[in-house]
Amino acid sequence: MKKIYLICLFAATVHYSNAQDTTSHSLTDTLMLENIEITSIRAADKAPFTKTDLNKEQISKLNLGQDLPFVLNQTPSVVVNSDAGNGVGYTGIHIRGTDASRINVTLNGIPYNDAESQGTYFVDIPDISSSVNSIQIQRGVGTSSNGAGAFGATINLSTNEVNKKKYLELDNSYGSFNTWKNTLKLGTGLMANHFLLDARVSKISSDGYIDRATSDLRSLFLSAAYLDKKSSLRFNLISGKEKTYQAWYGVPENMLDSDRTYNPAGTEKPGAPYSNETDNYIQTHYQLFYDHRVNSLFSYNIAAFLSRGKGYYEEYRADQYFSDYNLPNLIENSDTIYSTDLIRRLWLDNYFYGSIFSLQYNKNKTRFTFGGGWNEYDGKHYDIVTWSQKGFPADYTYFNAPAQKNDLNFYAKVMQTLGSGFTGFLDLQQRFVNYSIKGFESHPDLFVKKNYSFFNPKAGISYNKKDFQTYLSFSVAAKEPNRDDFEAGVNQIPKSEILYDLELGVEKKGEPINYAVTFYYMYYHNQLVQTGKINDVGSYTRTNAPESYRAGIELQGSAVVTKWFNLFANLALSQNKIKDFTEYIDDYDNNSQKQNVYHNTDISFSPDVVGAAGLNFIPLKNAEINLESKYVGRQYLDNTSHLSRSIDPYFVENVRLAYHFKKNILKNVDLIFQVNNVFNKLYVSNGYTYNYIYGGTLSVENYYFPMAGTNFIAAINIKL
């Protein structure tokens, strides 16, 4: 194994406090240190950014075993999907149409997105919702400190809560498709006024709605901390292991009516599908934080991290040519054999490490922060044939290519109270990215070295009076291509994307009524989109669309009508357009590509309407009935706006019944029964399309990911 030298750079974050530095303060007065990193990486209440916050109680209420995106499903402008069809295993999320590769996710302020694909795979940290105590979603560019690569949305997860009292929790649920979730959580509480330890173990399993889309997910969470009046030291270990049967190919459109749970994975094997067509991955995060309040003006936090990932997906492949694996044809007697069936494993073995840092100064009306982050990705890609009918050596490695990526950024931001309720905000970020890729599976001789430098300014102003706020902000973000984009070849590497984001919001908090209205305009220069074009090396990669935009309004509101009834709703109305788009279609008759030019077409997977609503009834003191609805408008599978390549709009309703009580040593018992998709809507949440010309005819092949019909989850959660 390659030896890795981990150099821990340190990062400082800040916390504002009006308290004076006197010896009369008790430890409980300084437990603000528990969330010191939150104040440094998240948008403050008065910051001019569009955001949604979820607290621990809200997260726990929704956490019944489905992946994190489904916990966020009722928040504004969010659309989720699931390969297995029931929210367990591989899931995805879009926010304002922005896909997961552009949504920056941080875990206690530390980057979580995959450095190469830039995507987010929550399946690698199963049941993280059981350890998260708060979530902030920023729509739009957001603040620099919430992620250097934020490009349309951010999700910040925080687990660093101080649990002062000891606890023991058992959370268990069972649902349709043989879905189980078993979670054990315990905490020592504050020991000797300084120490605490929190732990969690979880197991989630499911057969999935789609055929053979099984999931076996296990996770471990450990957090140990030392706190005193001015400082805290915390170590986190977050580890996940997943084994999922592949369900990422989708269901052909012509089979949706006759066999909507069909799974083509493993069917290249003659007879019954290959039983181990699975994805296998272990990911472990090591995080170390040191928080210190120097005095009433200065605070800082030092954080270092290492994320270790290793795994593979295994697949049965029929009729594979020896030449594609750099082997000669097989000669048997006088016959030449050109191909064989085989089983292969495609491995990913990586280290991701670095730090975040910032320093904050707070005095009177000024809050100033200087900080940044550094991280390095060191990954290996290698593929092994573990079995073949004939012609392959044992455990034959046919591809092996390392890749490295370095990311360094600095930012300075200031929030200044201007008087009469006004607050000004300025945030300047400089980011440096370096790529080094030594080959791709299809093109092992293609080497790439590329450097990027981005300047991302952000500015805004807000007005606050009691529970009322209004704000205006303008932000710029630039983003580098991902690993697959570089396979275009050294002469066709796409340009970086740039996003200009204008946000105008009005918000009224408090009870019995609160509301929020946000107007946004997100203009993209050189947005990377799929066009179907084949590049110099024969691969399909994204190309730059010179001009595109997202413009919309987000409406939110909630009301406490009576002590036994309250409600909420949100609605996002938008236009998401590419001004000029060229589609490339493979023409097999002429061994070429046909071009079609479009104007003002819809951006793929960007519905014009997304809405959610909930009615909450409290018929008894300890009982609650929740009716939740979700509407998602039409989504196009590509950027042509062809109705034949789209996902139909859908409206889904869920019902949740909950009852809680206390008895003797049982501090709290929650009984929950939830029915999803009450009216058995047969809908799909995701898909893709492939089009080609053959025999003089255009063929459109759509593949969809159906969601389960009516299904249920029942849970018993016990706290001792």
C-alpha positions in Angstrom: 0.0 0.0 0.0 1.2 3.4 -0.9 2.5 5.3 2.1 0.8 8.6 2.7 2.3 11.4 4.7 -0.5 13.5 6.2 0.4 17.1 6.8 -2.2 18.6 9.0 -2.7 22.3 8.2 -4.9 24.0 10.7 -7.9 26.1 10.3 -9.4 28.7 12.5 -13.1 29.5 12.8 -14.6 32.1 15.0 -17.5 32.7 17.3 -19.0 36.0 18.4 -19.7 36.6 22.1 -20.5 39.7 24.1 -19.4 37.9 27.3 -16.4 39.3 29.2 -13.5 37.1 30.0 -13.9 36.7 33.8 -13.2 33.8 36.1 -16.8 33.8 37.3 -18.0 32.0 34.2 -19.0 28.4 34.7 -18.4 25.7 32.1 -22.0 25.6 31.1 -21.8 29.3 30.3 -19.1 28.6 27.7 -20.7 25.6 26.0 -21.1 27.8 23.0 -17.9 26.1 21.9 -20.0 23.1 20.9 -21.0 24.7 17.7 -18.2 27.1 17.1 -17.6 25.7 13.6 -21.2 26.4 12.7 -20.9 30.1 13.2 -17.8 30.2 11.0 -19.0 28.2 8.0 -22.7 28.9 7.9 -24.6 32.0 6.9 -25.5 34.1 9.9 -29.1 35.1 10.5 -28.5 38.6 9.1 -26.4 37.5 6.2 -28.1 38.3 2.8 -28.3 34.7 1.5 -31.2 32.3 0.9 -31.2 29.5 3.4 -33.2 26.9 5.2 -32.3 25.5 8.6 -33.4 22.2 10.1 -32.9 21.4 13.8 -32.4 18.1 15.5 -36.1 17.6 16.3 -37.1 18.2 12.7 -34.4 15.8 11.4 -35.3 13.1 13.9 -39.0 13.3 13.0 -38.2 12.5 9.3 -35.5 9.9 9.8 -37.0 6.5 9.4 -34.2 4.8 7.4 -34.3 6.5 4.1 -31.3 8.3 2.8 -30.5 11.9 3.7 -32.0 13.5 0.5 -35.4 12.1 1.5 -35.1 13.9 4.9 -34.7 17.1 2.9 -37.5 16.4 0.4 -40.0 18.9 1.9 -37.6 21.9 1.8 -38.0 24.5 -1.0 -36.9 23.7 -4.6 -35.7 20.2 -3.7 -36.3 17.2 -5.9 -35.0 13.7 -4.9 -34.7 10.4 -6.6 -33.8 6.8 -5.7 -32.3 4.0 -7.9 -33.9 1.3 -5.8 -37.2 3.1 -5.8 -37.8 3.4 -2.0 -35.1 5.9 -0.8 -32.6 3.3 0.5 -29.3 2.8 -1.2 -28.2 5.2 -4.0 -30.2 8.4 -4.0 -29.9 11.8 -5.6 -30.9 15.3 -5.0 -31.5 18.5 -7.1 -31.9 22.0 -5.6 -33.3 24.6 -8.0 -32.4 22.1 -10.8 -28.8 22.1 -9.7 -27.5 18.5 -9.6 -25.4 16.9 -6.9 -22.1 17.5 -8.6 -22.7 21.3 -8.2 -24.2 21.1 -4.6 -21.4 21.6 -2.1 -21.8 19.4 0.9 -19.8 19.8 4.1 -19.7 17.6 7.2 -18.8 19.8 10.2 -17.4 22.3 7.7 -15.2 19.7 6.0 -15.7 19.0 2.3 -17.6 15.8 1.6 -18.1 15.9 -2.2 -16.1 13.4 -4.2 -13.0 15.4 -5.4 -13.0 13.8 -8.9 -16.7 13.4 -10.0 -17.7 16.3 -7.6 -20.8 14.3 -6.8 -22.2 13.4 -3.4 -22.9 9.8 -2.3 -24.8 9.7 1.0 -25.0 5.9 0.7 -21.3 5.9 1.9 -22.3 7.3 5.2 -25.5 5.4 6.0 -27.8 6.8 8.7 -25.8 10.0 9.0 -29.2 11.6 9.8 -29.1 9.9 13.2 -25.9 11.7 14.2 -26.7 15.1 12.6 -28.0 17.7 15.0 -28.5 20.5 12.5 -28.6 21.1 8.7 -28.3 24.3 6.7 -29.3 24.4 3.1 -28.1 27.5 1.1 -29.7 28.0 -2.3 -27.7 30.0 -4.7 -23.9 30.5 -4.5 -23.9 31.0 -0.7 -21.0 32.1 1.5 -17.3 31.2 0.7 -16.8 29.5 4.1 -19.6 27.0 3.4 -17.6 25.4 0.7 -15.0 26.5 -1.9 -16.7 24.7 -4.8 -20.3 25.8 -4.1 -22.0 26.3 -7.5 -25.7 26.7 -7.0 -26.5 25.2 -3.6 -24.8 24.0 -0.4 -25.7 21.5 2.3 -23.9 21.8 5.6 -24.3 19.0 8.1 -23.2 19.3 11.8 -22.8 16.5 14.3 -20.7 18.4 16.9 -23.3 18.8 19.6 -22.6 18.9 23.3 -24.9 16.4 25.0 -24.6 17.4 28.7 -26.7 14.4 30.0 -26.0 10.7 29.5 -28.4 8.9 27.2 -29.2 5.6 25.6 -31.4 5.3 22.5 -32.7 2.4 20.5 -34.3 3.3 17.1 -35.8 0.5 15.2 -38.0 0.5 12.1 -39.4 -2.0 9.6 -41.2 -1.4 6.3 -42.2 -2.5 2.9 -39.7 -4.5 0.8 -38.2 -6.0 3.9 -36.6 -2.7 4.9 -35.0 -2.7 8.4 -33.3 0.1 10.3 -31.6 -0.6 13.7 -29.7 2.1 15.4 -28.1 2.2 18.9 -27.0 5.6 20.2 -25.4 6.3 23.6 -23.6 9.2 25.3 -21.8 9.6 28.6 -22.9 13.1 29.1 -20.5 15.6 30.6 -18.0 13.8 32.8 -15.9 15.5 35.4 -17.1 18.8 33.9 -14.8 18.3 30.9 -15.2 15.1 29.0 -17.9 13.5 26.9 -18.2 10.6 24.5 -21.0 9.9 21.9 -21.4 6.8 19.8 -23.7 5.3 17.3 -23.9 2.0 15.4 -26.5 1.5 12.6 -27.6 -1.2 10.2 -30.0 -0.6 7.4 -31.1 -3.3 4.9 -33.7 -3.5 2.2 -34.7 -5.6 -0.8 -35.6 -2.5 -2.7 -38.6 -1.9 -4.9 -36.7 -2.6 -8.1 -35.8 -6.2 -8.7 -32.6 -7.3 -6.8 -32.0 -3.7 -5.7 -30.9 -4.9 -2.3 -29.0 -2.8 0.2 -26.8 -3.8 3.2 -25.6 -0.6 4.9 -23.6 -0.4 8.1 -22.2 2.6 9.9 -20.3 3.7 13.0 -20.0 7.1 14.6 -17.7 8.0 17.5 -17.1 11.5 18.9 -14.9 12.2 21.9 -14.4 15.7 23.3 -12.7 17.7 26.0 -14.1 21.1 27.0 -13.0 23.8 29.3 -14.1 27.4 29.7 -12.3 28.7 26.6 -11.4 25.7 24.6 -12.6 22.4 23.2 -10.9 19.5 21.5 -13.0 17.0 19.6 -12.2 13.9 17.5 -14.8 12.3 15.2 -14.7 9.0 13.5 -17.5 8.5 10.9 -17.4 5.2 9.0 -19.8 3.6 6.6 -19.8 0.3 4.7 -22.3 -0.3 1.8 -23.1 -3.2 -0.4 -25.8 -2.6 -2.9 -27.0 -4.6 -5.9 -26.6 -2.4 -8.9 -29.8 -0.6 -9.9 -28.4 2.3 -11.8 -29.3 1.2 -15.4 -33.0 2.2 -15.1 -36.0 0.5 -16.7 -36.5 0.8 -20.5 -39.5 3.0 -21.3 -41.3 0.2 -23.2 -41.3 -2.0 -20.1 -42.7 0.6 -17.6 -46.3 -0.6 -18.1 -45.5 -4.4 -18.2 -42.6 -4.8 -15.7 -41.8 -1.5 -13.9 -39.4 -3.2 -11.4 -37.2 -4.8 -14.1 -33.5 -4.6 -13.5 -31.1 -5.3 -16.4 -28.1 -5.5 -14.1 -26.5 -8.9 -14.2 -28.6 -10.2 -17.1 -25.6 -10.6 -19.4 -25.0 -13.9 -17.6 -26.8 -16.7 -19.3 -29.7 -18.1 -17.3 -30.4 -16.4 -14.0 -29.0 -12.9 -13.5 -25.5 -12.7 -11.9 -26.1 -12.8 -8.2 -23.1 -10.6 -7.2 -23.5 -7.6 -9.6 -22.9 -5.3 -6.6 -21.3 -2.1 -5.6 -19.1 -2.4 -2.5 -17.4 0.5 -0.7 -16.0 1.5 2.7 -15.5 5.1 3.6 -14.1 6.4 6.9 -13.7 10.0 8.0 -11.3 11.1 10.7 -11.9 14.7 11.9 -10.0 16.7 14.6 -11.2 20.1 15.8 -9.6 22.5 18.3 -11.8 25.5 19.3 -10.5 28.4 21.3 -11.9 31.7 22.4 -9.0 34.1 23.0 -11.1 36.8 24.5 -14.4 38.6 23.8 -13.1 39.8 20.5 -11.2 36.8 18.9 -12.0 33.1 18.5 -10.7 30.4 16.3 -11.1 26.8 15.4 -8.4 24.4 14.1 -9.6 21.5 12.0 -7.7 18.7 10.2 -9.2 15.7 8.4 -8.5 12.5 6.5 -11.2 10.6 4.5 -10.2 7.1 3.4 -12.2 5.3 0.8 -11.8 1.9 -0.9 -14.1 -0.3 -2.9 -15.2 -1.7 -6.2 -18.2 -2.7 -8.2 -18.4 -6.1 -9.7 -20.0 -7.0 -13.0 -20.5 -10.0 -15.3 -19.7 -9.1 -18.9 -20.5 -11.4 -21.8 -18.6 -11.7 -25.1 -15.7 -9.5 -24.2 -12.9 -9.1 -26.8 -9.4 -10.0 -25.6 -8.0 -7.1 -27.5 -10.0 -4.7 -25.3 -8.1 -6.0 -22.4 -4.6 -5.8 -24.0 -4.4 -9.6 -24.5 -3.9 -11.6 -27.7 -6.6 -13.7 -29.2 -6.7 -17.3 -28.0 -5.7 -20.1 -30.3 -7.3 -23.5 -29.5 -6.2 -26.2 -31.9 -6.7 -24.5 -35.3 -9.5 -22.1 -34.1 -9.0 -18.5 -33.2 -11.2 -17.3 -30.2 -11.7 -13.6 -30.1 -13.9 -13.2 -27.0 -15.1 -14.7 -23.8 -17.4 -14.1 -20.8 -15.8 -12.7 -17.7 -16.3 -11.1 -14.2 -14.4 -7.9 -13.4 -14.0 -5.6 -10.5 -13.5 -1.8 -11.0 -11.7 -0.5 -8.0 -11.4 3.0 -6.4 -8.8 3.4 -3.7 -8.3 7.0 -2.4 -7.2 9.3 0.3 -8.6 12.8 0.8 -7.0 15.0 3.4 -6.4 18.6 4.4 -7.8 21.3 6.6 -10.1 24.3 6.9 -9.1 27.5 8.6 -10.4 30.9 9.6 -10.1 33.6 12.2 -12.9 35.9 13.3 -12.9 39.3 15.0 -16.0 40.7 16.5 -16.4 44.1 18.1 -19.5 46.2 18.4 -21.0 46.4 14.9 -18.2 44.6 12.9 -17.7 40.9 12.3 -14.6 40.1 10.2 -13.4 36.7 9.1 -10.3 35.6 7.3 -9.9 32.0 6.4 -9.7 29.3 3.7 -9.0 25.7 3.2 -6.6 23.2 1.7 -7.2 19.6 0.6 -5.5 17.0 -1.5 -7.0 14.0 -3.2 -4.8 11.0 -3.9 -6.7 8.3 -5.8 -6.0 5.1 -7.7 -8.3 3.6 -10.3 -7.6 0.0 -11.2 -9.6 -2.8 -12.8 -9.2 -6.6 -12.3 -10.7 -9.6 -14.2 -11.3 -12.1 -11.4 -12.8 -14.8 -13.5 -13.1 -15.7 -17.2 -14.3 -18.7 -19.2 -10.8 -18.8 -20.9 -7.8 -16.8 -21.9 -7.2 -14.6 -18.9 -4.5 -15.0 -16.2 -5.7 -15.2 -12.6 -6.7 -11.8 -11.1 -5.6 -10.0 -14.3 -5.1 -6.2 -13.9 -5.9 -4.5 -17.2 -6.0 -0.9 -16.1 -4.2 1.1 -13.4 -4.1 4.9 -13.3 -3.5 7.3 -10.4 -5.0 10.7 -10.1 -4.3 13.7 -7.9 -6.2 16.9 -7.2 -5.1 19.8 -5.0 -7.5 22.6 -3.8 -6.4 25.7 -2.0 -8.6 28.7 -1.2 -8.6 31.8 0.9 -11.4 34.2 1.7 -12.0 37.4 3.7 -15.5 38.4 4.6 -16.9 41.3 6.7 -20.4 41.9 8.0 -21.0 45.4 9.2 -23.9 46.8 11.0 -24.7 50.1 9.3 -27.5 51.4 11.6 -31.2 51.8 11.3 -31.5 48.0 10.9 -29.2 47.7 7.9 -26.3 45.3 7.7 -23.7 45.2 4.9 -21.8 42.0 3.7 -18.7 41.6 1.6 -17.0 38.3 0.9 -13.9 37.8 -1.4 -12.5 34.4 -2.2 -9.5 33.2 -4.2 -9.3 29.6 -5.2 -6.6 27.5 -6.8 -7.1 24.0 -8.3 -4.6 21.6 -9.7 -5.5 18.4 -11.6 -3.1 15.5 -12.5 -4.7 12.5 -14.2 -2.6 9.7 -15.6 -4.9 7.8 -17.9 -8.5 6.7 -18.2 -10.0 3.3 -18.5 -10.8 3.7 -22.2 -7.7 5.8 -22.9 -4.9 4.8 -20.6 -2.3 6.8 -22.6 -4.2 10.1 -22.1 -2.4 12.2 -19.4 -3.8 15.5 -18.1 -2.3 18.3 -16.0 -4.3 21.4 -15.6 -4.3 24.4 -13.2 -7.1 26.8 -12.4 -7.4 30.1 -10.5 -10.8 31.5 -9.6 -11.8 34.8 -7.9 -15.3 34.6 -6.4 -16.7 37.9 -4.9 -20.0 38.2 -3.0 -21.7 41.3 -1.7 -25.1 42.1 -0.2 -27.1 44.2 2.2 -29.9 43.2 4.6 -32.5 45.1 6.7 -33.7 43.6 10.0 -36.3 44.8 12.3 -37.7 42.5 15.0 -38.9 39.3 13.1 -38.7 40.9 9.7 -35.8 40.7 7.2 -35.2 41.7 3.7 -32.0 41.3 1.7 -30.3 41.7 -1.6 -27.1 40.0 -2.7 -24.9 39.4 -5.7 -22.4 36.5 -5.9 -20.0 35.0 -8.4 -18.8 31.4 -8.4 -16.5 29.6 -10.8 -16.1 25.8 -11.1 -13.6 23.5 -12.8 -14.6 20.5 -15.0 -14.8 17.1 -13.4 -12.7 14.0 -14.1 -14.9 12.7 -16.9 -14.8 16.0 -18.7 -11.0 15.7 -19.1 -11.4 12.6 -21.1 -12.2 14.9 -24.0 -8.5 15.0 -24.7 -5.9 17.7 -24.2 -7.2 19.7 -27.1 -10.8 19.6 -26.2 -10.9 20.1 -22.4 -14.0 22.2 -21.7 -13.7 25.7 -20.1 -14.6 26.4 -16.5 -18.2 27.4 -15.6 -19.1 30.7 -14.1 -22.3 31.5 -12.2 -23.6 35.0 -11.5 -26.3 34.9 -8.8 -28.7 37.7 -7.8 -30.9 37.0 -4.7 -33.7 39.2 -3.3 -35.6 38.0 -0.3 -38.2 39.0 2.2 -38.8 37.0 5.4 -41.0 37.2 8.5 -40.2 34.9 11.3 -42.1 34.0 14.5 -45.5 32.7 15.4 -48.4 32.3 14.6 -47.5 33.1 11.0 -44.2 33.3 9.2 -43.4 33.6 5.5 -40.6 34.1 3.1 -40.4 35.2 -0.6 -37.2 34.9 -2.6 -36.6 36.1 -6.1 -33.4 34.8 -7.9 -31.7 35.1 -11.2 -28.7 32.7 -11.8 -26.9 33.4 -15.1 -24.4 30.8 -16.3 -21.5 31.5 -18.6 -20.1 28.3 -20.2 -22.3 26.0 -18.2 -21.2 22.4 -18.8 -24.0 20.3 -20.3 -24.4 17.0 -22.1 -24.9 17.4 -25.8 -24.3 13.9 -27.2 -21.2 15.1 -29.0 -18.3 12.6 -29.4 -15.0 14.2 -28.7 -11.5 13.5 -30.2 -11.0 10.3 -28.3 -14.5 8.9 -29.0 -16.1 9.6 -25.6 -19.3 11.4 -24.7 -18.4 14.3 -22.3 -20.0 17.6 -21.4 -19.4 20.7 -23.5 -19.9 24.4 -22.7 -23.2 26.1 -23.4 -22.2 29.8 -23.7 -25.4 31.3 -22.1 -28.0 29.9 -19.8 -30.0 31.0 -16.8 -32.3 30.1 -14.0 -34.9 32.6 -12.8 -37.6 32.1 -10.3 -39.5 32.9 -7.2 -39.7 30.8 -4.0 -42.6 31.1 -1.7 -42.7 29.7 1.9 -45.1 30.0 4.7 -46.3 28.3 7.9 -49.0 29.1 10.4 -50.1 27.8 13.8 -53.9 28.0 13.4 -54.9 26.5 16.7 -53.1 24.5 19.4 -54.1 21.3 17.7 -53.6 22.3 14.0 -50.7 23.9 12.1 -49.6 23.9 8.5 -46.7 24.8 6.1 -46.2 25.1 2.4 -43.6 26.1 -0.1 -43.8 26.7 -3.9 -41.0 27.3 -6.4 -41.8 28.7 -9.8 -39.0 29.1 -12.3 -37.7 29.3 -15.8 -34.5 27.4 -16.6 -33.2 28.0 -20.1 -30.3 27.4 -22.4 -30.2 30.2 -25.0 -28.5 28.3 -27.8 -28.1 24.5 -27.7 -26.7 22.1 -30.3 -27.6 18.5 -30.0 -25.5 15.7 -31.6 -27.1 12.4 -32.6 -25.1 9.4 -33.7 -25.8 8.5 -37.3 -24.9 4.8 -37.7 -25.9 4.8 -41.3 -23.2 7.3 -42.3 -20.8 6.7 -39.4 -21.1 10.4 -38.4 -23.2 12.7 -36.1 -26.2 14.8 -37.0 -26.6 18.2 -35.5 -29.8 19.9 -34.4 -29.8 23.5 -33.2 -32.3 24.7 -30.5 -33.0 28.1 -28.9 -34.3 28.8 -25.4 -34.7 25.2 -24.4 -35.3 23.9 -20.9 -32.3 22.8 -18.8 -32.5 19.1 -18.1 -33.9 18.0 -14.7 -35.1 21.6 -13.9 -38.9 21.6 -13.4 -40.7 24.9 -13.7 -42.8 24.0 -10.6 -41.8 22.4 -7.4 -44.1 22.5 -4.3 -44.5 20.9 -0.9 -47.2 21.2 1.8 -48.0 19.7 5.2 -51.0 19.6 7.5 -50.2 18.7 11.1 -53.0 17.7 13.5 -52.5 17.1 17.3 -55.8 15.3 18.3 -54.4 14.1 21.6 -51.7 15.5 23.9 -49.0 13.0 22.8 -50.3 12.2 19.4 -49.7 13.8 16.0 -51.0 13.2 12.4 -49.0 14.6 9.5 -50.2 14.9 6.0 -47.4 15.7 3.6 -47.6 16.4 -0.2 -45.1 16.9 -2.9 -45.5 18.2 -6.5 -42.8 18.1 -9.1 -43.4 19.5 -12.6 -42.2 18.1 -15.9 -38.5 17.3 -16.1 -36.7 16.9 -19.4 -34.0 14.2 -19.8 -31.9 16.3 -22.1 -31.7 19.9 -23.1 -33.9 19.7 -26.2 -37.3 20.2 -24.6 -38.8 17.3 -26.5 -41.9 16.0 -24.7 -40.9 12.4 -25.7 -37.8 12.7 -23.6 -39.2 13.8 -20.3 -40.5 12.7 -16.9 -44.2 13.4 -16.4 -45.2 15.7 -13.5 -46.2 13.9 -10.3 -48.0 14.6 -7.1 -47.4 12.3 -4.1 -48.9 12.3 -0.6 -47.6 10.7 2.6 -49.3 10.2 6.0 -47.5 9.8 9.3 -49.0 8.9 12.6 -46.9 9.4 15.8 -47.5 8.8 19.4 -45.0 9.3 22.3 -45.1 8.6 26.0 -42.9 8.3 29.1 -43.0 5.6 31.7 -40.6 4.8 34.5 -37.1 4.4 33.2 -38.2 5.2 29.7 -37.5 8.8 29.2 -39.3 8.8 25.9 -40.9 6.3 23.5 -42.0 7.2 20.0 -44.3 5.0 18.0 -44.4 6.0 14.3 -46.3 4.6 11.4 -45.8 6.2 8.0 -47.5 5.4 4.7 -45.7 6.7 1.6 -47.4 7.4 -1.7 -50.9 6.9 -0.2 -52.7 7.0 -3.5 -50.4 4.6 -5.2 -49.1 7.0 -7.8 -47.1 5.2 -10.5 -44.4 7.8 -11.1 -40.7 8.0 -11.9 -38.1 10.3 -10.3 -35.2 10.1 -12.6 -34.0 8.9 -16.0 -31.8 9.3 -19.0 -32.1 9.2 -22.8 -30.0 7.9 -25.7 -30.9 8.8 -29.3 -29.4 7.5 -32.6 -30.2 7.1 -36.3 -30.3 3.7 -37.8 -31.9 2.5 -41.0 -32.9 6.1 -41.8 -35.0 6.3 -38.6 -34.4 8.2 -35.4 -34.6 5.9 -32.4 -35.2 7.5 -28.9 -34.4 5.2 -26.0 -35.5 6.4 -22.6 -34.6 4.7 -19.3 -36.5 5.6 -16.1 -36.2 5.0 -12.4 -39.6 4.2 -11.1 -40.6 4.9 -7.5 -42.5 2.5 -5.3 -46.3 2.6 -5.1 -48.0 2.6 -1.7 -45.6 1.4 1.0 -45.1 1.8 4.7 -42.6 2.2 7.5 -43.2 1.5 11.2 -40.8 2.6 13.9 -40.3 2.2 17.7 -37.8 4.6 19.1 -36.8 4.3 22.8 -34.8 6.7 24.8 -33.5 5.7 28.3 
